[in-house]
Every structure is written in structure tokens, then in C-alpha cells.
Amino acid sequence: MKKDIAQSHAEEAPRGMSLETIIAVGVFGWMALGVVMMGLGIW
């Protein structure tokens, strides 16, 4: 039982990290696009 739980956590960890990374990159990407669009609009 303990081994199965450890394996499930080991498999879920990379997925969680990848999802968090994708979300972080997406948020920063949208922020960058917003800043660029505002800059183009102002200039």
C-alpha cells in the first residue's frame, strides 16, 4: 500500500510542476503582451 502511494505521488509530482510552470509562463506571457499592447497604444 505504501509503495503504491509513493509511486502515485512520484507520478503526480512532475505533472503538477509542469502545470504550474505552464500557468506561470502563461500569466507572465499575458502580462508581457498587455504591456506591449499598452506601449504600442501610448506610442
mmCIF file as Biopython writes it, N, C-alpha, C and O atoms, coordinates in Angstrom:
data_model
#
loop_
_atom_site.group_PDB
_atom_site.id
_atom_site.type_symbol
_atom_site.label_atom_id
_atom_site.label_alt_id
_atom_site.label_comp_id
_atom_site.label_asym_id
_atom_site.label_entity_id
_atom_site.label_seq_id
_atom_site.pdbx_PDB_ins_code
_atom_site.Cartn_x
_atom_site.Cartn_y
_atom_site.Cartn_z
_atom_site.occupancy
_atom_site.B_iso_or_equiv
_atom_site.auth_seq_id
_atom_site.auth_asym_id
_atom_site.pdbx_PDB_model_num
ATOM 1   N N  . MET A ? 1  ? 0.842  -1.205 0.000   1.0 0.0 1  A 1 
ATOM 2   C CA . MET A ? 1  ? 0.000  0.000  0.000   1.0 0.0 1  A 1 
ATOM 3   C C  . MET A ? 1  ? 0.879  1.258  0.000   1.0 0.0 1  A 1 
ATOM 4   O O  . MET A ? 1  ? 0.649  2.186  -0.776  1.0 0.0 1  A 1 
ATOM 5   N N  . LYS A ? 2  ? 1.870  1.275  0.865   1.0 0.0 2  A 1 
ATOM 6   C CA . LYS A ? 2  ? 2.734  2.457  0.933   1.0 0.0 2  A 1 
ATOM 7   C C  . LYS A ? 2  ? 3.483  2.650  -0.381  1.0 0.0 2  A 1 
ATOM 8   O O  . LYS A ? 2  ? 3.658  3.779  -0.839  1.0 0.0 2  A 1 
ATOM 9   N N  . LYS A ? 3  ? 3.922  1.556  -0.984  1.0 0.0 3  A 1 
ATOM 10  C CA . LYS A ? 3  ? 4.671  1.665  -2.244  1.0 0.0 3  A 1 
ATOM 11  C C  . LYS A ? 3  ? 3.768  2.245  -3.337  1.0 0.0 3  A 1 
ATOM 12  O O  . LYS A ? 3  ? 4.199  3.096  -4.115  1.0 0.0 3  A 1 
ATOM 13  N N  . ASP A ? 4  ? 2.525  1.785  -3.393  1.0 0.0 4  A 1 
ATOM 14  C CA . ASP A ? 4  ? 1.604  2.295  -4.417  1.0 0.0 4  A 1 
ATOM 15  C C  . ASP A ? 4  ? 1.394  3.803  -4.226  1.0 0.0 4  A 1 
ATOM 16  O O  . ASP A ? 4  ? 1.383  4.560  -5.196  1.0 0.0 4  A 1 
ATOM 17  N N  . ILE A ? 5  ? 1.230  4.225  -2.989  1.0 0.0 5  A 1 
ATOM 18  C CA . ILE A ? 5  ? 1.008  5.650  -2.716  1.0 0.0 5  A 1 
ATOM 19  C C  . ILE A ? 5  ? 2.237  6.457  -3.129  1.0 0.0 5  A 1 
ATOM 20  O O  . ILE A ? 5  ? 2.107  7.520  -3.735  1.0 0.0 5  A 1 
ATOM 21  N N  . ALA A ? 6  ? 3.424  5.957  -2.805  1.0 0.0 6  A 1 
ATOM 22  C CA . ALA A ? 6  ? 4.663  6.662  -3.163  1.0 0.0 6  A 1 
ATOM 23  C C  . ALA A ? 6  ? 4.764  6.783  -4.679  1.0 0.0 6  A 1 
ATOM 24  O O  . ALA A ? 6  ? 5.128  7.840  -5.195  1.0 0.0 6  A 1 
ATOM 25  N N  . GLN A ? 7  ? 4.447  5.712  -5.391  1.0 0.0 7  A 1 
ATOM 26  C CA . GLN A ? 7  ? 4.539  5.745  -6.854  1.0 0.0 7  A 1 
ATOM 27  C C  . GLN A ? 7  ? 3.540  6.754  -7.415  1.0 0.0 7  A 1 
ATOM 28  O O  . GLN A ? 7  ? 3.876  7.511  -8.326  1.0 0.0 7  A 1 
ATOM 29  N N  . SER A ? 8  ? 2.323  6.772  -6.886  1.0 0.0 8  A 1 
ATOM 30  C CA . SER A ? 8  ? 1.313  7.699  -7.402  1.0 0.0 8  A 1 
ATOM 31  C C  . SER A ? 8  ? 1.772  9.139  -7.173  1.0 0.0 8  A 1 
ATOM 32  O O  . SER A ? 8  ? 1.613  9.987  -8.052  1.0 0.0 8  A 1 
ATOM 33  N N  . HIS A ? 9  ? 2.337  9.420  -6.004  1.0 0.0 9  A 1 
ATOM 34  C CA . HIS A ? 9  ? 2.818  10.775 -5.730  1.0 0.0 9  A 1 
ATOM 35  C C  . HIS A ? 9  ? 3.983  11.111 -6.652  1.0 0.0 9  A 1 
ATOM 36  O O  . HIS A ? 9  ? 4.071  12.232 -7.153  1.0 0.0 9  A 1 
ATOM 37  N N  . ALA A ? 10 ? 4.874  10.156 -6.881  1.0 0.0 10 A 1 
ATOM 38  C CA . ALA A ? 10 ? 6.037  10.398 -7.749  1.0 0.0 10 A 1 
ATOM 39  C C  . ALA A ? 10 ? 5.558  10.709 -9.159  1.0 0.0 10 A 1 
ATOM 40  O O  . ALA A ? 10 ? 6.152  11.541 -9.846  1.0 0.0 10 A 1 
ATOM 41  N N  . GLU A ? 11 ? 4.487  10.047 -9.599  1.0 0.0 11 A 1 
ATOM 42  C CA . GLU A ? 11 ? 3.983  10.286 -10.955 1.0 0.0 11 A 1 
ATOM 43  C C  . GLU A ? 11 ? 3.238  11.621 -11.036 1.0 0.0 11 A 1 
ATOM 44  O O  . GLU A ? 11 ? 3.284  12.298 -12.063 1.0 0.0 11 A 1 
ATOM 45  N N  . GLU A ? 12 ? 2.559  11.993 -9.964  1.0 0.0 12 A 1 
ATOM 46  C CA . GLU A ? 12 ? 1.777  13.230 -9.986  1.0 0.0 12 A 1 
ATOM 47  C C  . GLU A ? 12 ? 2.659  14.470 -9.823  1.0 0.0 12 A 1 
ATOM 48  O O  . GLU A ? 12 ? 2.311  15.543 -10.316 1.0 0.0 12 A 1 
ATOM 49  N N  . ALA A ? 13 ? 3.788  14.335 -9.141  1.0 0.0 13 A 1 
ATOM 50  C CA . ALA A ? 13 ? 4.648  15.496 -8.883  1.0 0.0 13 A 1 
ATOM 51  C C  . ALA A ? 13 ? 5.078  16.186 -10.177 1.0 0.0 13 A 1 
ATOM 52  O O  . ALA A ? 13 ? 4.879  17.393 -10.311 1.0 0.0 13 A 1 
ATOM 53  N N  . PRO A ? 14 ? 5.664  15.455 -11.141 1.0 0.0 14 A 1 
ATOM 54  C CA . PRO A ? 14 ? 6.111  16.114 -12.381 1.0 0.0 14 A 1 
ATOM 55  C C  . PRO A ? 14 ? 4.954  16.791 -13.108 1.0 0.0 14 A 1 
ATOM 56  O O  . PRO A ? 14 ? 5.118  17.881 -13.656 1.0 0.0 14 A 1 
ATOM 57  N N  . ARG A ? 15 ? 3.798  16.160 -13.115 1.0 0.0 15 A 1 
ATOM 58  C CA . ARG A ? 15 ? 2.642  16.752 -13.802 1.0 0.0 15 A 1 
ATOM 59  C C  . ARG A ? 15 ? 2.261  18.062 -13.134 1.0 0.0 15 A 1 
ATOM 60  O O  . ARG A ? 15 ? 1.980  19.052 -13.809 1.0 0.0 15 A 1 
ATOM 61  N N  . GLY A ? 16 ? 2.250  18.067 -11.792 1.0 0.0 16 A 1 
ATOM 62  C CA . GLY A ? 16 ? 1.893  19.284 -11.069 1.0 0.0 16 A 1 
ATOM 63  C C  . GLY A ? 16 ? 2.890  20.392 -11.366 1.0 0.0 16 A 1 
ATOM 64  O O  . GLY A ? 16 ? 2.501  21.540 -11.582 1.0 0.0 16 A 1 
ATOM 65  N N  . MET A ? 17 ? 4.164  20.056 -11.378 1.0 0.0 17 A 1 
ATOM 66  C CA . MET A ? 17 ? 5.191  21.055 -11.668 1.0 0.0 17 A 1 
ATOM 67  C C  . MET A ? 17 ? 5.008  21.591 -13.078 1.0 0.0 17 A 1 
ATOM 68  O O  . MET A ? 17 ? 5.099  22.799 -13.298 1.0 0.0 17 A 1 
ATOM 69  N N  . SER A ? 18 ? 4.753  20.708 -14.033 1.0 0.0 18 A 1 
ATOM 70  C CA . SER A ? 18 ? 4.609  21.146 -15.425 1.0 0.0 18 A 1 
ATOM 71  C C  . SER A ? 18 ? 3.390  22.064 -15.546 1.0 0.0 18 A 1 
ATOM 72  O O  . SER A ? 18 ? 3.446  23.086 -16.229 1.0 0.0 18 A 1 
ATOM 73  N N  . LEU A ? 19 ? 2.295  21.700 -14.887 1.0 0.0 19 A 1 
ATOM 74  C CA . LEU A ? 19 ? 1.093  22.540 -14.965 1.0 0.0 19 A 1 
ATOM 75  C C  . LEU A ? 19 ? 1.372  23.903 -14.341 1.0 0.0 19 A 1 
ATOM 76  O O  . LEU A ? 19 ? 0.986  24.933 -14.892 1.0 0.0 19 A 1 
ATOM 77  N N  . GLU A ? 20 ? 2.042  23.907 -13.190 1.0 0.0 20 A 1 
ATOM 78  C CA . GLU A ? 20 ? 2.348  25.183 -12.539 1.0 0.0 20 A 1 
ATOM 79  C C  . GLU A ? 20 ? 3.254  26.026 -13.429 1.0 0.0 20 A 1 
ATOM 80  O O  . GLU A ? 20 ? 3.086  27.241 -13.532 1.0 0.0 20 A 1 
ATOM 81  N N  . THR A ? 21 ? 4.222  25.361 -14.075 1.0 0.0 21 A 1 
ATOM 82  C CA . THR A ? 21 ? 5.142  26.093 -14.964 1.0 0.0 21 A 1 
ATOM 83  C C  . THR A ? 21 ? 4.375  26.688 -16.133 1.0 0.0 21 A 1 
ATOM 84  O O  . THR A ? 21 ? 4.586  27.845 -16.497 1.0 0.0 21 A 1 
ATOM 85  N N  . ILE A ? 22 ? 3.472  25.886 -16.729 1.0 0.0 22 A 1 
ATOM 86  C CA . ILE A ? 22 ? 2.695  26.370 -17.877 1.0 0.0 22 A 1 
ATOM 87  C C  . ILE A ? 22 ? 1.827  27.556 -17.457 1.0 0.0 22 A 1 
ATOM 88  O O  . ILE A ? 22 ? 1.725  28.546 -18.181 1.0 0.0 22 A 1 
ATOM 89  N N  . ILE A ? 23 ? 1.203  27.449 -16.283 1.0 0.0 23 A 1 
ATOM 90  C CA . ILE A ? 23 ? 0.340  28.537 -15.808 1.0 0.0 23 A 1 
ATOM 91  C C  . ILE A ? 23 ? 1.173  29.800 -15.563 1.0 0.0 23 A 1 
ATOM 92  O O  . ILE A ? 23 ? 0.771  30.897 -15.948 1.0 0.0 23 A 1 
ATOM 93  N N  . ALA A ? 24 ? 2.341  29.637 -14.919 1.0 0.0 24 A 1 
ATOM 94  C CA . ALA A ? 24 ? 3.203  30.791 -14.634 1.0 0.0 24 A 1 
ATOM 95  C C  . ALA A ? 24 ? 3.649  31.446 -15.935 1.0 0.0 24 A 1 
ATOM 96  O O  . ALA A ? 24 ? 3.603  32.669 -16.071 1.0 0.0 24 A 1 
ATOM 97  N N  . VAL A ? 25 ? 4.081  30.625 -16.893 1.0 0.0 25 A 1 
ATOM 98  C CA . VAL A ? 25 ? 4.538  31.163 -18.184 1.0 0.0 25 A 1 
ATOM 99  C C  . VAL A ? 25 ? 3.380  31.874 -18.887 1.0 0.0 25 A 1 
ATOM 100 O O  . VAL A ? 25 ? 3.569  32.938 -19.476 1.0 0.0 25 A 1 
ATOM 101 N N  . GLY A ? 26 ? 2.186  31.290 -18.824 1.0 0.0 26 A 1 
ATOM 102 C CA . GLY A ? 26 ? 1.028  31.905 -19.478 1.0 0.0 26 A 1 
ATOM 103 C C  . GLY A ? 26 ? 0.689  33.246 -18.841 1.0 0.0 26 A 1 
ATOM 104 O O  . GLY A ? 26 ? 0.398  34.214 -19.545 1.0 0.0 26 A 1 
ATOM 105 N N  . VAL A ? 27 ? 0.726  33.307 -17.511 1.0 0.0 27 A 1 
ATOM 106 C CA . VAL A ? 27 ? 0.410  34.569 -16.822 1.0 0.0 27 A 1 
ATOM 107 C C  . VAL A ? 27 ? 1.426  35.639 -17.198 1.0 0.0 27 A 1 
ATOM 108 O O  . VAL A ? 27 ? 1.059  36.760 -17.548 1.0 0.0 27 A 1 
ATOM 109 N N  . PHE A ? 28 ? 2.722  35.281 -17.123 1.0 0.0 28 A 1 
ATOM 110 C CA . PHE A ? 28 ? 3.755  36.268 -17.472 1.0 0.0 28 A 1 
ATOM 111 C C  . PHE A ? 28 ? 3.637  36.650 -18.941 1.0 0.0 28 A 1 
ATOM 112 O O  . PHE A ? 28 ? 3.873  37.802 -19.305 1.0 0.0 28 A 1 
ATOM 113 N N  . GLY A ? 29 ? 3.274  35.694 -19.783 1.0 0.0 29 A 1 
ATOM 114 C CA . GLY A ? 29 ? 3.136  35.978 -21.216 1.0 0.0 29 A 1 
ATOM 115 C C  . GLY A ? 29 ? 2.014  36.982 -21.457 1.0 0.0 29 A 1 
ATOM 116 O O  . GLY A ? 29 ? 2.173  37.935 -22.219 1.0 0.0 29 A 1 
ATOM 117 N N  . TRP A ? 30 ? 0.873  36.755 -20.796 1.0 0.0 30 A 1 
ATOM 118 C CA . TRP A ? 30 ? -0.246 37.686 -20.976 1.0 0.0 30 A 1 
ATOM 119 C C  . TRP A ? 30 ? 0.120  39.070 -20.445 1.0 0.0 30 A 1 
ATOM 120 O O  . TRP A ? 30 ? -0.248 40.084 -21.039 1.0 0.0 30 A 1 
ATOM 121 N N  . MET A ? 31 ? 0.857  39.111 -19.308 1.0 0.0 31 A 1 
ATOM 122 C CA . MET A ? 31 ? 1.273  40.400 -18.748 1.0 0.0 31 A 1 
ATOM 123 C C  . MET A ? 31 ? 2.194  41.114 -19.734 1.0 0.0 31 A 1 
ATOM 124 O O  . MET A ? 31 ? 2.063  42.318 -19.954 1.0 0.0 31 A 1 
ATOM 125 N N  . ALA A ? 32 ? 3.133  40.359 -20.331 1.0 0.0 32 A 1 
ATOM 126 C CA . ALA A ? 32 ? 4.063  40.956 -21.299 1.0 0.0 32 A 1 
ATOM 127 C C  . ALA A ? 32 ? 3.283  41.481 -22.505 1.0 0.0 32 A 1 
ATOM 128 O O  . ALA A ? 32 ? 3.538  42.588 -22.979 1.0 0.0 32 A 1 
ATOM 129 N N  . LEU A ? 33 ? 2.336  40.687 -22.998 1.0 0.0 33 A 1 
ATOM 130 C CA . LEU A ? 33 ? 1.537  41.126 -24.157 1.0 0.0 33 A 1 
ATOM 131 C C  . LEU A ? 33 ? 0.751  42.389 -23.796 1.0 0.0 33 A 1 
ATOM 132 O O  . LEU A ? 33 ? 0.654  43.314 -24.603 1.0 0.0 33 A 1 
ATOM 133 N N  . GLY A ? 34 ? 0.196  42.426 -22.593 1.0 0.0 34 A 1 
ATOM 134 C CA . GLY A ? 34 ? -0.564 43.601 -22.171 1.0 0.0 34 A 1 
ATOM 135 C C  . GLY A ? 34 ? 0.322  44.837 -22.137 1.0 0.0 34 A 1 
ATOM 136 O O  . GLY A ? 34 ? -0.079 45.908 -22.592 1.0 0.0 34 A 1 
ATOM 137 N N  . VAL A ? 35 ? 1.529  44.685 -21.597 1.0 0.0 35 A 1 
ATOM 138 C CA . VAL A ? 35 ? 2.455  45.827 -21.529 1.0 0.0 35 A 1 
ATOM 139 C C  . VAL A ? 35 ? 2.823  46.277 -22.934 1.0 0.0 35 A 1 
ATOM 140 O O  . VAL A ? 35 ? 2.862  47.476 -23.210 1.0 0.0 35 A 1 
ATOM 141 N N  . VAL A ? 36 ? 3.093  45.330 -23.823 1.0 0.0 36 A 1 
ATOM 142 C CA . VAL A ? 36 ? 3.470  45.676 -25.207 1.0 0.0 36 A 1 
ATOM 143 C C  . VAL A ? 36 ? 2.312  46.389 -25.904 1.0 0.0 36 A 1 
ATOM 144 O O  . VAL A ? 36 ? 2.512  47.406 -26.568 1.0 0.0 36 A 1 
ATOM 145 N N  . MET A ? 37 ? 1.102  45.852 -25.751 1.0 0.0 37 A 1 
ATOM 146 C CA . MET A ? 37 ? -0.055 46.473 -26.406 1.0 0.0 37 A 1 
ATOM 147 C C  . MET A ? 37 ? -0.279 47.877 -25.856 1.0 0.0 37 A 1 
ATOM 148 O O  . MET A ? 37 ? -0.573 48.797 -26.619 1.0 0.0 37 A 1 
ATOM 149 N N  . MET A ? 38 ? -0.142 48.057 -24.526 1.0 0.0 38 A 1 
ATOM 150 C CA . MET A ? 38 ? -0.312 49.387 -23.936 1.0 0.0 38 A 1 
ATOM 151 C C  . MET A ? 38 ? 0.766  50.322 -24.470 1.0 0.0 38 A 1 
ATOM 152 O O  . MET A ? 38 ? 0.494  51.484 -24.773 1.0 0.0 38 A 1 
ATOM 153 N N  . GLY A ? 39 ? 1.998  49.809 -24.585 1.0 0.0 39 A 1 
ATOM 154 C CA . GLY A ? 39 ? 3.096  50.630 -25.102 1.0 0.0 39 A 1 
ATOM 155 C C  . GLY A ? 39 ? 2.811  51.064 -26.528 1.0 0.0 39 A 1 
ATOM 156 O O  . GLY A ? 39 ? 3.015  52.227 -26.879 1.0 0.0 39 A 1 
ATOM 157 N N  . LEU A ? 40 ? 2.341  50.138 -27.352 1.0 0.0 40 A 1 
ATOM 158 C CA . LEU A ? 40 ? 2.036  50.486 -28.745 1.0 0.0 40 A 1 
ATOM 159 C C  . LEU A ? 40 ? 0.896  51.497 -28.791 1.0 0.0 40 A 1 
ATOM 160 O O  . LEU A ? 40 ? 0.915  52.422 -29.603 1.0 0.0 40 A 1 
ATOM 161 N N  . GLY A ? 41 ? -0.095 51.320 -27.922 1.0 0.0 41 A 1 
ATOM 162 C CA . GLY A ? 41 ? -1.223 52.246 -27.915 1.0 0.0 41 A 1 
ATOM 163 C C  . GLY A ? 41 ? -0.792 53.643 -27.489 1.0 0.0 41 A 1 
ATOM 164 O O  . GLY A ? 41 ? -1.242 54.636 -28.060 1.0 0.0 41 A 1 
ATOM 165 N N  . ILE A ? 42 ? 0.083  53.722 -26.481 1.0 0.0 42 A 1 
ATOM 166 C CA . ILE A ? 42 ? 0.549  55.030 -25.998 1.0 0.0 42 A 1 
ATOM 167 C C  . ILE A ? 42 ? 1.433  55.680 -27.053 1.0 0.0 42 A 1 
ATOM 168 O O  . ILE A ? 42 ? 1.291  56.866 -27.350 1.0 0.0 42 A 1 
ATOM 169 N N  . TRP A ? 43 ? 2.350  54.892 -27.619 1.0 0.0 43 A 1 
ATOM 170 C CA . TRP A ? 43 ? 3.265  55.471 -28.612 1.0 0.0 43 A 1 
ATOM 171 C C  . TRP A ? 43 ? 2.548  55.566 -29.951 1.0 0.0 43 A 1 
ATOM 172 O O  . TRP A ? 43 ? 3.132  56.025 -30.933 1.0 0.0 43 A 1 
#
